Every structure is written in structure tokens, then in C-alpha cells.
Amino acid sequence: MQEVIAQVLSLLRGAWRYRWLAVAIAWVIAIGGWVAVQFIPDKYTSSTQVYVDTESLLRPLLSGLAVDRDVMSQVGMMQAVMLSRPNLEKVAQKADLMLDATTRQQQEAVIDSLAQRIQLGRPDGPAMRNTFQVSFDDNDPKVAHRVVRTLLDTFMEDSLG
């Protein structure tokens, strides 16, 4: 036991002797970490949950078809409706994402990027049976919010029509 205490005291004396070097190294590592964190781009997510009466919405689309309407097929149908090309074009126009796109190729790139970054899913839980979650990630919080709001508004207008 005496040897262990002597060894611990020896280690503490050595650490005390090099304390300023340890403080300097800790500061260099901390400053390097702070600089690295500054270069990580900000990412904002806007999301909403939508209750959709899938029976009334999908009934006209599925009339005359013998289709099993399980949970995953409902998600697939909602994704097909919400992320259709005309809806994405409306969302891009209304959310002012097309302002910088001057050529048709740039507009297509904006729409493709929009389609890839919009996420549509279902929250967990039995009470969330007909609830869908729509989310969008962007570097600008206003753009993220505007895209989700516009997508929801466009979907509501189309479903009411």
C-alpha cells in the first residue's frame, strides 16, 4: 500500500512540475476546437405535422383498384401527391427559390434539390395513424420555414380543390 501511495505522489509531483505546459496545451486544443466549430455550417430544420383523412383523400385516387392500403402504401401515396413535380414547382416559385435560377437547368436543379431535402414520414404511436410529418433542412431558417409552410399551403389548396 505504501508503494502505491508513493507512486501516486510521484505522479502528482511530475504533473505539478509540468502544469504550465499542460495548461498551454489545453488552451491550444481548445482554441483549435473553437475555430473548427466556427467553420461548421449552420443547419436549420423546419417541420410540421399534418393530419390527413387518407380515406377521403385517397378514395378518388384508388377508386376501382383492389389495393391494400397499409401504412407504408399510405405514406407512399402521400409522398407521391405532395412531392409531385407540379407541387414542387409551385413550392419553389412561392418560396422564392427560383429567384437566382435563370436557366431551365438551374430551375431543374433547384426543384431536384428541393425534392431531395423534403422529408415526409410518420410519427410513432397508435394515435398518430393519419398524421404525417413534413420537414425540410436548410442553412437559412427563414427559407426552411417558408418551404414547409408553402408545401403545406399548396397541399391544402390542392386537397380542398
Chimera marker file (.cmm) of the C-alpha trace (Angstrom):
<marker_set name="trace">
<marker id="1" x="0.000" y="0.000" z="0.000" r="1" g="1" b="0" radius="0.5"/>
<marker id="2" x="2.891" y="2.302" z="0.827" r="1" g="1" b="0" radius="0.5"/>
<marker id="3" x="4.320" y="1.748" z="-2.665" r="1" g="1" b="0" radius="0.5"/>
<marker id="4" x="1.035" y="2.743" z="-4.319" r="1" g="1" b="0" radius="0.5"/>
<marker id="5" x="0.862" y="5.949" z="-2.287" r="1" g="1" b="0" radius="0.5"/>
<marker id="6" x="4.474" y="6.755" z="-3.124" r="1" g="1" b="0" radius="0.5"/>
<marker id="7" x="3.806" y="6.154" z="-6.820" r="1" g="1" b="0" radius="0.5"/>
<marker id="8" x="0.697" y="8.393" z="-6.774" r="1" g="1" b="0" radius="0.5"/>
<marker id="9" x="2.648" y="11.163" z="-5.020" r="1" g="1" b="0" radius="0.5"/>
<marker id="10" x="5.425" y="10.844" z="-7.584" r="1" g="1" b="0" radius="0.5"/>
<marker id="11" x="2.921" y="11.195" z="-10.425" r="1" g="1" b="0" radius="0.5"/>
<marker id="12" x="1.328" y="14.234" z="-8.769" r="1" g="1" b="0" radius="0.5"/>
<marker id="13" x="4.738" y="15.924" z="-8.340" r="1" g="1" b="0" radius="0.5"/>
<marker id="14" x="5.521" y="15.285" z="-12.009" r="1" g="1" b="0" radius="0.5"/>
<marker id="15" x="2.141" y="16.664" z="-13.079" r="1" g="1" b="0" radius="0.5"/>
<marker id="16" x="2.646" y="19.717" z="-10.870" r="1" g="1" b="0" radius="0.5"/>
<marker id="17" x="6.066" y="20.309" z="-12.354" r="1" g="1" b="0" radius="0.5"/>
<marker id="18" x="4.618" y="20.397" z="-15.918" r="1" g="1" b="0" radius="0.5"/>
<marker id="19" x="1.348" y="22.148" z="-15.078" r="1" g="1" b="0" radius="0.5"/>
<marker id="20" x="2.039" y="25.233" z="-17.206" r="1" g="1" b="0" radius="0.5"/>
<marker id="21" x="2.851" y="23.096" z="-20.218" r="1" g="1" b="0" radius="0.5"/>
<marker id="22" x="-0.411" y="21.184" z="-19.669" r="1" g="1" b="0" radius="0.5"/>
<marker id="23" x="-2.370" y="24.456" z="-19.413" r="1" g="1" b="0" radius="0.5"/>
<marker id="24" x="-0.754" y="25.760" z="-22.610" r="1" g="1" b="0" radius="0.5"/>
<marker id="25" x="-1.548" y="22.525" z="-24.478" r="1" g="1" b="0" radius="0.5"/>
<marker id="26" x="-5.156" y="22.619" z="-23.205" r="1" g="1" b="0" radius="0.5"/>
<marker id="27" x="-5.538" y="26.213" z="-24.454" r="1" g="1" b="0" radius="0.5"/>
<marker id="28" x="-4.127" y="25.334" z="-27.882" r="1" g="1" b="0" radius="0.5"/>
<marker id="29" x="-6.509" y="22.391" z="-28.202" r="1" g="1" b="0" radius="0.5"/>
<marker id="30" x="-9.485" y="24.485" z="-27.021" r="1" g="1" b="0" radius="0.5"/>
<marker id="31" x="-8.746" y="27.333" z="-29.432" r="1" g="1" b="0" radius="0.5"/>
<marker id="32" x="-8.302" y="24.848" z="-32.279" r="1" g="1" b="0" radius="0.5"/>
<marker id="33" x="-11.653" y="23.269" z="-31.408" r="1" g="1" b="0" radius="0.5"/>
<marker id="34" x="-13.400" y="26.635" z="-31.275" r="1" g="1" b="0" radius="0.5"/>
<marker id="35" x="-12.024" y="27.585" z="-34.676" r="1" g="1" b="0" radius="0.5"/>
<marker id="36" x="-13.099" y="24.228" z="-36.135" r="1" g="1" b="0" radius="0.5"/>
<marker id="37" x="-16.633" y="24.641" z="-34.753" r="1" g="1" b="0" radius="0.5"/>
<marker id="38" x="-16.894" y="28.095" z="-36.339" r="1" g="1" b="0" radius="0.5"/>
<marker id="39" x="-16.433" y="26.559" z="-39.790" r="1" g="1" b="0" radius="0.5"/>
<marker id="40" x="-19.251" y="24.031" z="-39.370" r="1" g="1" b="0" radius="0.5"/>
<marker id="41" x="-22.194" y="25.419" z="-41.351" r="1" g="1" b="0" radius="0.5"/>
<marker id="42" x="-25.450" y="26.073" z="-39.537" r="1" g="1" b="0" radius="0.5"/>
<marker id="43" x="-28.312" y="23.718" z="-40.353" r="1" g="1" b="0" radius="0.5"/>
<marker id="44" x="-31.907" y="24.571" z="-39.560" r="1" g="1" b="0" radius="0.5"/>
<marker id="45" x="-34.834" y="22.190" z="-39.732" r="1" g="1" b="0" radius="0.5"/>
<marker id="46" x="-38.437" y="23.244" z="-40.033" r="1" g="1" b="0" radius="0.5"/>
<marker id="47" x="-41.090" y="20.613" z="-39.582" r="1" g="1" b="0" radius="0.5"/>
<marker id="48" x="-44.816" y="20.283" z="-39.170" r="1" g="1" b="0" radius="0.5"/>
<marker id="49" x="-47.311" y="17.533" z="-38.573" r="1" g="1" b="0" radius="0.5"/>
<marker id="50" x="-50.386" y="17.233" z="-40.743" r="1" g="1" b="0" radius="0.5"/>
<marker id="51" x="-53.465" y="15.178" z="-40.040" r="1" g="1" b="0" radius="0.5"/>
<marker id="52" x="-54.812" y="13.821" z="-43.292" r="1" g="1" b="0" radius="0.5"/>
<marker id="53" x="-58.011" y="11.871" z="-43.659" r="1" g="1" b="0" radius="0.5"/>
<marker id="54" x="-56.412" y="9.380" z="-46.011" r="1" g="1" b="0" radius="0.5"/>
<marker id="55" x="-59.672" y="7.579" z="-46.666" r="1" g="1" b="0" radius="0.5"/>
<marker id="56" x="-61.381" y="10.632" z="-48.151" r="1" g="1" b="0" radius="0.5"/>
<marker id="57" x="-58.235" y="11.924" z="-49.865" r="1" g="1" b="0" radius="0.5"/>
<marker id="58" x="-57.132" y="8.648" z="-51.405" r="1" g="1" b="0" radius="0.5"/>
<marker id="59" x="-60.582" y="7.229" z="-52.202" r="1" g="1" b="0" radius="0.5"/>
<marker id="60" x="-60.894" y="9.141" z="-55.532" r="1" g="1" b="0" radius="0.5"/>
<marker id="61" x="-57.364" y="8.139" z="-56.492" r="1" g="1" b="0" radius="0.5"/>
<marker id="62" x="-57.890" y="4.466" z="-55.672" r="1" g="1" b="0" radius="0.5"/>
<marker id="63" x="-61.448" y="4.018" z="-56.922" r="1" g="1" b="0" radius="0.5"/>
<marker id="64" x="-61.805" y="0.817" z="-58.926" r="1" g="1" b="0" radius="0.5"/>
<marker id="65" x="-58.465" y="-0.573" z="-57.764" r="1" g="1" b="0" radius="0.5"/>
<marker id="66" x="-58.033" y="-3.501" z="-55.419" r="1" g="1" b="0" radius="0.5"/>
<marker id="67" x="-55.183" y="-2.122" z="-53.379" r="1" g="1" b="0" radius="0.5"/>
<marker id="68" x="-54.130" y="-2.969" z="-49.832" r="1" g="1" b="0" radius="0.5"/>
<marker id="69" x="-53.956" y="0.395" z="-48.072" r="1" g="1" b="0" radius="0.5"/>
<marker id="70" x="-51.488" y="-0.359" z="-45.325" r="1" g="1" b="0" radius="0.5"/>
<marker id="71" x="-49.425" y="2.264" z="-43.539" r="1" g="1" b="0" radius="0.5"/>
<marker id="72" x="-46.485" y="2.219" z="-45.937" r="1" g="1" b="0" radius="0.5"/>
<marker id="73" x="-48.690" y="2.467" z="-49.011" r="1" g="1" b="0" radius="0.5"/>
<marker id="74" x="-50.408" y="5.490" z="-47.456" r="1" g="1" b="0" radius="0.5"/>
<marker id="75" x="-47.023" y="7.116" z="-46.895" r="1" g="1" b="0" radius="0.5"/>
<marker id="76" x="-46.073" y="6.326" z="-50.471" r="1" g="1" b="0" radius="0.5"/>
<marker id="77" x="-49.301" y="7.804" z="-51.794" r="1" g="1" b="0" radius="0.5"/>
<marker id="78" x="-48.894" y="10.948" z="-49.694" r="1" g="1" b="0" radius="0.5"/>
<marker id="79" x="-45.327" y="11.266" z="-50.879" r="1" g="1" b="0" radius="0.5"/>
<marker id="80" x="-46.439" y="10.919" z="-54.486" r="1" g="1" b="0" radius="0.5"/>
<marker id="81" x="-49.118" y="13.583" z="-54.008" r="1" g="1" b="0" radius="0.5"/>
<marker id="82" x="-47.044" y="16.081" z="-52.009" r="1" g="1" b="0" radius="0.5"/>
<marker id="83" x="-43.784" y="15.658" z="-53.908" r="1" g="1" b="0" radius="0.5"/>
<marker id="84" x="-45.214" y="15.654" z="-57.406" r="1" g="1" b="0" radius="0.5"/>
<marker id="85" x="-43.403" y="17.803" z="-59.937" r="1" g="1" b="0" radius="0.5"/>
<marker id="86" x="-46.168" y="20.429" z="-60.255" r="1" g="1" b="0" radius="0.5"/>
<marker id="87" x="-46.381" y="20.794" z="-56.462" r="1" g="1" b="0" radius="0.5"/>
<marker id="88" x="-42.607" y="21.182" z="-56.179" r="1" g="1" b="0" radius="0.5"/>
<marker id="89" x="-42.612" y="23.829" z="-58.908" r="1" g="1" b="0" radius="0.5"/>
<marker id="90" x="-45.346" y="25.753" z="-57.072" r="1" g="1" b="0" radius="0.5"/>
<marker id="91" x="-43.432" y="25.493" z="-53.795" r="1" g="1" b="0" radius="0.5"/>
<marker id="92" x="-40.197" y="26.676" z="-55.407" r="1" g="1" b="0" radius="0.5"/>
<marker id="93" x="-41.969" y="29.634" z="-57.000" r="1" g="1" b="0" radius="0.5"/>
<marker id="94" x="-43.917" y="30.657" z="-53.884" r="1" g="1" b="0" radius="0.5"/>
<marker id="95" x="-40.920" y="30.196" z="-51.548" r="1" g="1" b="0" radius="0.5"/>
<marker id="96" x="-38.780" y="32.428" z="-53.797" r="1" g="1" b="0" radius="0.5"/>
<marker id="97" x="-36.231" y="29.708" z="-54.510" r="1" g="1" b="0" radius="0.5"/>
<marker id="98" x="-36.331" y="30.379" z="-58.245" r="1" g="1" b="0" radius="0.5"/>
<marker id="99" x="-35.120" y="33.985" z="-57.993" r="1" g="1" b="0" radius="0.5"/>
<marker id="100" x="-31.482" y="33.124" z="-58.698" r="1" g="1" b="0" radius="0.5"/>
<marker id="101" x="-32.233" y="30.390" z="-61.244" r="1" g="1" b="0" radius="0.5"/>
<marker id="102" x="-32.131" y="31.995" z="-64.688" r="1" g="1" b="0" radius="0.5"/>
<marker id="103" x="-31.802" y="28.982" z="-66.979" r="1" g="1" b="0" radius="0.5"/>
<marker id="104" x="-34.039" y="25.933" z="-67.212" r="1" g="1" b="0" radius="0.5"/>
<marker id="105" x="-31.170" y="23.721" z="-65.972" r="1" g="1" b="0" radius="0.5"/>
<marker id="106" x="-30.768" y="25.829" z="-62.840" r="1" g="1" b="0" radius="0.5"/>
<marker id="107" x="-34.502" y="25.661" z="-62.221" r="1" g="1" b="0" radius="0.5"/>
<marker id="108" x="-34.430" y="21.884" z="-62.596" r="1" g="1" b="0" radius="0.5"/>
<marker id="109" x="-31.508" y="21.732" z="-60.155" r="1" g="1" b="0" radius="0.5"/>
<marker id="110" x="-33.479" y="23.800" z="-57.615" r="1" g="1" b="0" radius="0.5"/>
<marker id="111" x="-36.505" y="21.520" z="-57.933" r="1" g="1" b="0" radius="0.5"/>
<marker id="112" x="-34.377" y="18.374" z="-57.681" r="1" g="1" b="0" radius="0.5"/>
<marker id="113" x="-32.625" y="19.736" z="-54.601" r="1" g="1" b="0" radius="0.5"/>
<marker id="114" x="-35.984" y="20.603" z="-53.093" r="1" g="1" b="0" radius="0.5"/>
<marker id="115" x="-37.304" y="17.088" z="-53.721" r="1" g="1" b="0" radius="0.5"/>
<marker id="116" x="-34.246" y="15.518" z="-52.087" r="1" g="1" b="0" radius="0.5"/>
<marker id="117" x="-34.298" y="17.701" z="-48.980" r="1" g="1" b="0" radius="0.5"/>
<marker id="118" x="-38.026" y="17.454" z="-48.187" r="1" g="1" b="0" radius="0.5"/>
<marker id="119" x="-38.636" y="14.587" z="-45.803" r="1" g="1" b="0" radius="0.5"/>
<marker id="120" x="-42.040" y="13.032" z="-45.361" r="1" g="1" b="0" radius="0.5"/>
<marker id="121" x="-42.632" y="10.475" z="-42.644" r="1" g="1" b="0" radius="0.5"/>
<marker id="122" x="-44.992" y="9.256" z="-39.969" r="1" g="1" b="0" radius="0.5"/>
<marker id="123" x="-44.645" y="9.941" z="-36.254" r="1" g="1" b="0" radius="0.5"/>
<marker id="124" x="-44.655" y="6.913" z="-33.976" r="1" g="1" b="0" radius="0.5"/>
<marker id="125" x="-47.650" y="5.913" z="-31.914" r="1" g="1" b="0" radius="0.5"/>
<marker id="126" x="-51.098" y="4.498" z="-32.492" r="1" g="1" b="0" radius="0.5"/>
<marker id="127" x="-52.756" y="7.910" z="-32.052" r="1" g="1" b="0" radius="0.5"/>
<marker id="128" x="-50.724" y="9.236" z="-34.998" r="1" g="1" b="0" radius="0.5"/>
<marker id="129" x="-52.309" y="6.895" z="-37.523" r="1" g="1" b="0" radius="0.5"/>
<marker id="130" x="-53.244" y="9.506" z="-40.122" r="1" g="1" b="0" radius="0.5"/>
<marker id="131" x="-50.621" y="12.057" z="-39.151" r="1" g="1" b="0" radius="0.5"/>
<marker id="132" x="-47.745" y="12.835" z="-41.460" r="1" g="1" b="0" radius="0.5"/>
<marker id="133" x="-44.623" y="14.806" z="-40.629" r="1" g="1" b="0" radius="0.5"/>
<marker id="134" x="-43.106" y="17.122" z="-43.217" r="1" g="1" b="0" radius="0.5"/>
<marker id="135" x="-39.636" y="18.567" z="-42.603" r="1" g="1" b="0" radius="0.5"/>
<marker id="136" x="-37.041" y="20.493" z="-44.571" r="1" g="1" b="0" radius="0.5"/>
<marker id="137" x="-33.384" y="21.329" z="-43.831" r="1" g="1" b="0" radius="0.5"/>
<marker id="138" x="-31.580" y="24.469" z="-44.991" r="1" g="1" b="0" radius="0.5"/>
<marker id="139" x="-28.777" y="26.821" z="-43.986" r="1" g="1" b="0" radius="0.5"/>
<marker id="140" x="-31.265" y="29.705" z="-43.627" r="1" g="1" b="0" radius="0.5"/>
<marker id="141" x="-34.024" y="29.301" z="-41.024" r="1" g="1" b="0" radius="0.5"/>
<marker id="142" x="-36.397" y="31.584" z="-42.929" r="1" g="1" b="0" radius="0.5"/>
<marker id="143" x="-36.052" y="29.523" z="-46.111" r="1" g="1" b="0" radius="0.5"/>
<marker id="144" x="-36.638" y="26.280" z="-44.211" r="1" g="1" b="0" radius="0.5"/>
<marker id="145" x="-39.789" y="27.674" z="-42.612" r="1" g="1" b="0" radius="0.5"/>
<marker id="146" x="-41.039" y="29.191" z="-45.862" r="1" g="1" b="0" radius="0.5"/>
<marker id="147" x="-40.631" y="25.918" z="-47.786" r="1" g="1" b="0" radius="0.5"/>
<marker id="148" x="-42.520" y="23.861" z="-45.194" r="1" g="1" b="0" radius="0.5"/>
<marker id="149" x="-45.270" y="26.471" z="-44.889" r="1" g="1" b="0" radius="0.5"/>
<marker id="150" x="-45.600" y="26.764" z="-48.680" r="1" g="1" b="0" radius="0.5"/>
<marker id="151" x="-45.611" y="22.985" z="-49.140" r="1" g="1" b="0" radius="0.5"/>
<marker id="152" x="-48.344" y="22.661" z="-46.546" r="1" g="1" b="0" radius="0.5"/>
<marker id="153" x="-50.377" y="25.517" z="-48.058" r="1" g="1" b="0" radius="0.5"/>
<marker id="154" x="-50.044" y="24.066" z="-51.555" r="1" g="1" b="0" radius="0.5"/>
<marker id="155" x="-51.074" y="20.639" z="-50.345" r="1" g="1" b="0" radius="0.5"/>
<marker id="156" x="-54.084" y="22.074" z="-48.513" r="1" g="1" b="0" radius="0.5"/>
<marker id="157" x="-55.172" y="24.084" z="-51.571" r="1" g="1" b="0" radius="0.5"/>
<marker id="158" x="-54.877" y="21.024" z="-53.820" r="1" g="1" b="0" radius="0.5"/>
<marker id="159" x="-56.716" y="18.751" z="-51.412" r="1" g="1" b="0" radius="0.5"/>
<marker id="160" x="-59.530" y="21.268" z="-50.925" r="1" g="1" b="0" radius="0.5"/>
<marker id="161" x="-59.820" y="21.722" z="-54.673" r="1" g="1" b="0" radius="0.5"/>
<link id1="1" id2="2" r="1" g="1" b="0" radius="0.2"/>
<link id1="2" id2="3" r="1" g="1" b="0" radius="0.2"/>
<link id1="3" id2="4" r="1" g="1" b="0" radius="0.2"/>
<link id1="4" id2="5" r="1" g="1" b="0" radius="0.2"/>
<link id1="5" id2="6" r="1" g="1" b="0" radius="0.2"/>
<link id1="6" id2="7" r="1" g="1" b="0" radius="0.2"/>
<link id1="7" id2="8" r="1" g="1" b="0" radius="0.2"/>
<link id1="8" id2="9" r="1" g="1" b="0" radius="0.2"/>
<link id1="9" id2="10" r="1" g="1" b="0" radius="0.2"/>
<link id1="10" id2="11" r="1" g="1" b="0" radius="0.2"/>
<link id1="11" id2="12" r="1" g="1" b="0" radius="0.2"/>
<link id1="12" id2="13" r="1" g="1" b="0" radius="0.2"/>
<link id1="13" id2="14" r="1" g="1" b="0" radius="0.2"/>
<link id1="14" id2="15" r="1" g="1" b="0" radius="0.2"/>
<link id1="15" id2="16" r="1" g="1" b="0" radius="0.2"/>
<link id1="16" id2="17" r="1" g="1" b="0" radius="0.2"/>
<link id1="17" id2="18" r="1" g="1" b="0" radius="0.2"/>
<link id1="18" id2="19" r="1" g="1" b="0" radius="0.2"/>
<link id1="19" id2="20" r="1" g="1" b="0" radius="0.2"/>
<link id1="20" id2="21" r="1" g="1" b="0" radius="0.2"/>
<link id1="21" id2="22" r="1" g="1" b="0" radius="0.2"/>
<link id1="22" id2="23" r="1" g="1" b="0" radius="0.2"/>
<link id1="23" id2="24" r="1" g="1" b="0" radius="0.2"/>
<link id1="24" id2="25" r="1" g="1" b="0" radius="0.2"/>
<link id1="25" id2="26" r="1" g="1" b="0" radius="0.2"/>
<link id1="26" id2="27" r="1" g="1" b="0" radius="0.2"/>
<link id1="27" id2="28" r="1" g="1" b="0" radius="0.2"/>
<link id1="28" id2="29" r="1" g="1" b="0" radius="0.2"/>
<link id1="29" id2="30" r="1" g="1" b="0" radius="0.2"/>
<link id1="30" id2="31" r="1" g="1" b="0" radius="0.2"/>
<link id1="31" id2="32" r="1" g="1" b="0" radius="0.2"/>
<link id1="32" id2="33" r="1" g="1" b="0" radius="0.2"/>
<link id1="33" id2="34" r="1" g="1" b="0" radius="0.2"/>
<link id1="34" id2="35" r="1" g="1" b="0" radius="0.2"/>
<link id1="35" id2="36" r="1" g="1" b="0" radius="0.2"/>
<link id1="36" id2="37" r="1" g="1" b="0" radius="0.2"/>
<link id1="37" id2="38" r="1" g="1" b="0" radius="0.2"/>
<link id1="38" id2="39" r="1" g="1" b="0" radius="0.2"/>
<link id1="39" id2="40" r="1" g="1" b="0" radius="0.2"/>
<link id1="40" id2="41" r="1" g="1" b="0" radius="0.2"/>
<link id1="41" id2="42" r="1" g="1" b="0" radius="0.2"/>
<link id1="42" id2="43" r="1" g="1" b="0" radius="0.2"/>
<link id1="43" id2="44" r="1" g="1" b="0" radius="0.2"/>
<link id1="44" id2="45" r="1" g="1" b="0" radius="0.2"/>
<link id1="45" id2="46" r="1" g="1" b="0" radius="0.2"/>
<link id1="46" id2="47" r="1" g="1" b="0" radius="0.2"/>
<link id1="47" id2="48" r="1" g="1" b="0" radius="0.2"/>
<link id1="48" id2="49" r="1" g="1" b="0" radius="0.2"/>
<link id1="49" id2="50" r="1" g="1" b="0" radius="0.2"/>
<link id1="50" id2="51" r="1" g="1" b="0" radius="0.2"/>
<link id1="51" id2="52" r="1" g="1" b="0" radius="0.2"/>
<link id1="52" id2="53" r="1" g="1" b="0" radius="0.2"/>
<link id1="53" id2="54" r="1" g="1" b="0" radius="0.2"/>
<link id1="54" id2="55" r="1" g="1" b="0" radius="0.2"/>
<link id1="55" id2="56" r="1" g="1" b="0" radius="0.2"/>
<link id1="56" id2="57" r="1" g="1" b="0" radius="0.2"/>
<link id1="57" id2="58" r="1" g="1" b="0" radius="0.2"/>
<link id1="58" id2="59" r="1" g="1" b="0" radius="0.2"/>
<link id1="59" id2="60" r="1" g="1" b="0" radius="0.2"/>
<link id1="60" id2="61" r="1" g="1" b="0" radius="0.2"/>
<link id1="61" id2="62" r="1" g="1" b="0" radius="0.2"/>
<link id1="62" id2="63" r="1" g="1" b="0" radius="0.2"/>
<link id1="63" id2="64" r="1" g="1" b="0" radius="0.2"/>
<link id1="64" id2="65" r="1" g="1" b="0" radius="0.2"/>
<link id1="65" id2="66" r="1" g="1" b="0" radius="0.2"/>
<link id1="66" id2="67" r="1" g="1" b="0" radius="0.2"/>
<link id1="67" id2="68" r="1" g="1" b="0" radius="0.2"/>
<link id1="68" id2="69" r="1" g="1" b="0" radius="0.2"/>
<link id1="69" id2="70" r="1" g="1" b="0" radius="0.2"/>
<link id1="70" id2="71" r="1" g="1" b="0" radius="0.2"/>
<link id1="71" id2="72" r="1" g="1" b="0" radius="0.2"/>
<link id1="72" id2="73" r="1" g="1" b="0" radius="0.2"/>
<link id1="73" id2="74" r="1" g="1" b="0" radius="0.2"/>
<link id1="74" id2="75" r="1" g="1" b="0" radius="0.2"/>
<link id1="75" id2="76" r="1" g="1" b="0" radius="0.2"/>
<link id1="76" id2="77" r="1" g="1" b="0" radius="0.2"/>
<link id1="77" id2="78" r="1" g="1" b="0" radius="0.2"/>
<link id1="78" id2="79" r="1" g="1" b="0" radius="0.2"/>
<link id1="79" id2="80" r="1" g="1" b="0" radius="0.2"/>
<link id1="80" id2="81" r="1" g="1" b="0" radius="0.2"/>
<link id1="81" id2="82" r="1" g="1" b="0" radius="0.2"/>
<link id1="82" id2="83" r="1" g="1" b="0" radius="0.2"/>
<link id1="83" id2="84" r="1" g="1" b="0" radius="0.2"/>
<link id1="84" id2="85" r="1" g="1" b="0" radius="0.2"/>
<link id1="85" id2="86" r="1" g="1" b="0" radius="0.2"/>
<link id1="86" id2="87" r="1" g="1" b="0" radius="0.2"/>
<link id1="87" id2="88" r="1" g="1" b="0" radius="0.2"/>
<link id1="88" id2="89" r="1" g="1" b="0" radius="0.2"/>
<link id1="89" id2="90" r="1" g="1" b="0" radius="0.2"/>
<link id1="90" id2="91" r="1" g="1" b="0" radius="0.2"/>
<link id1="91" id2="92" r="1" g="1" b="0" radius="0.2"/>
<link id1="92" id2="93" r="1" g="1" b="0" radius="0.2"/>
<link id1="93" id2="94" r="1" g="1" b="0" radius="0.2"/>
<link id1="94" id2="95" r="1" g="1" b="0" radius="0.2"/>
<link id1="95" id2="96" r="1" g="1" b="0" radius="0.2"/>
<link id1="96" id2="97" r="1" g="1" b="0" radius="0.2"/>
<link id1="97" id2="98" r="1" g="1" b="0" radius="0.2"/>
<link id1="98" id2="99" r="1" g="1" b="0" radius="0.2"/>
<link id1="99" id2="100" r="1" g="1" b="0" radius="0.2"/>
<link id1="100" id2="101" r="1" g="1" b="0" radius="0.2"/>
<link id1="101" id2="102" r="1" g="1" b="0" radius="0.2"/>
<link id1="102" id2="103" r="1" g="1" b="0" radius="0.2"/>
<link id1="103" id2="104" r="1" g="1" b="0" radius="0.2"/>
<link id1="104" id2="105" r="1" g="1" b="0" radius="0.2"/>
<link id1="105" id2="106" r="1" g="1" b="0" radius="0.2"/>
<link id1="106" id2="107" r="1" g="1" b="0" radius="0.2"/>
<link id1="107" id2="108" r="1" g="1" b="0" radius="0.2"/>
<link id1="108" id2="109" r="1" g="1" b="0" radius="0.2"/>
<link id1="109" id2="110" r="1" g="1" b="0" radius="0.2"/>
<link id1="110" id2="111" r="1" g="1" b="0" radius="0.2"/>
<link id1="111" id2="112" r="1" g="1" b="0" radius="0.2"/>
<link id1="112" id2="113" r="1" g="1" b="0" radius="0.2"/>
<link id1="113" id2="114" r="1" g="1" b="0" radius="0.2"/>
<link id1="114" id2="115" r="1" g="1" b="0" radius="0.2"/>
<link id1="115" id2="116" r="1" g="1" b="0" radius="0.2"/>
<link id1="116" id2="117" r="1" g="1" b="0" radius="0.2"/>
<link id1="117" id2="118" r="1" g="1" b="0" radius="0.2"/>
<link id1="118" id2="119" r="1" g="1" b="0" radius="0.2"/>
<link id1="119" id2="120" r="1" g="1" b="0" radius="0.2"/>
<link id1="120" id2="121" r="1" g="1" b="0" radius="0.2"/>
<link id1="121" id2="122" r="1" g="1" b="0" radius="0.2"/>
<link id1="122" id2="123" r="1" g="1" b="0" radius="0.2"/>
<link id1="123" id2="124" r="1" g="1" b="0" radius="0.2"/>
<link id1="124" id2="125" r="1" g="1" b="0" radius="0.2"/>
<link id1="125" id2="126" r="1" g="1" b="0" radius="0.2"/>
<link id1="126" id2="127" r="1" g="1" b="0" radius="0.2"/>
<link id1="127" id2="128" r="1" g="1" b="0" radius="0.2"/>
<link id1="128" id2="129" r="1" g="1" b="0" radius="0.2"/>
<link id1="129" id2="130" r="1" g="1" b="0" radius="0.2"/>
<link id1="130" id2="131" r="1" g="1" b="0" radius="0.2"/>
<link id1="131" id2="132" r="1" g="1" b="0" radius="0.2"/>
<link id1="132" id2="133" r="1" g="1" b="0" radius="0.2"/>
<link id1="133" id2="134" r="1" g="1" b="0" radius="0.2"/>
<link id1="134" id2="135" r="1" g="1" b="0" radius="0.2"/>
<link id1="135" id2="136" r="1" g="1" b="0" radius="0.2"/>
<link id1="136" id2="137" r="1" g="1" b="0" radius="0.2"/>
<link id1="137" id2="138" r="1" g="1" b="0" radius="0.2"/>
<link id1="138" id2="139" r="1" g="1" b="0" radius="0.2"/>
<link id1="139" id2="140" r="1" g="1" b="0" radius="0.2"/>
<link id1="140" id2="141" r="1" g="1" b="0" radius="0.2"/>
<link id1="141" id2="142" r="1" g="1" b="0" radius="0.2"/>
<link id1="142" id2="143" r="1" g="1" b="0" radius="0.2"/>
<link id1="143" id2="144" r="1" g="1" b="0" radius="0.2"/>
<link id1="144" id2="145" r="1" g="1" b="0" radius="0.2"/>
<link id1="145" id2="146" r="1" g="1" b="0" radius="0.2"/>
<link id1="146" id2="147" r="1" g="1" b="0" radius="0.2"/>
<link id1="147" id2="148" r="1" g="1" b="0" radius="0.2"/>
<link id1="148" id2="149" r="1" g="1" b="0" radius="0.2"/>
<link id1="149" id2="150" r="1" g="1" b="0" radius="0.2"/>
<link id1="150" id2="151" r="1" g="1" b="0" radius="0.2"/>
<link id1="151" id2="152" r="1" g="1" b="0" radius="0.2"/>
<link id1="152" id2="153" r="1" g="1" b="0" radius="0.2"/>
<link id1="153" id2="154" r="1" g="1" b="0" radius="0.2"/>
<link id1="154" id2="155" r="1" g="1" b="0" radius="0.2"/>
<link id1="155" id2="156" r="1" g="1" b="0" radius="0.2"/>
<link id1="156" id2="157" r="1" g="1" b="0" radius="0.2"/>
<link id1="157" id2="158" r="1" g="1" b="0" radius="0.2"/>
<link id1="158" id2="159" r="1" g="1" b="0" radius="0.2"/>
<link id1="159" id2="160" r="1" g="1" b="0" radius="0.2"/>
<link id1="160" id2="161" r="1" g="1" b="0" radius="0.2"/>
</marker_set>
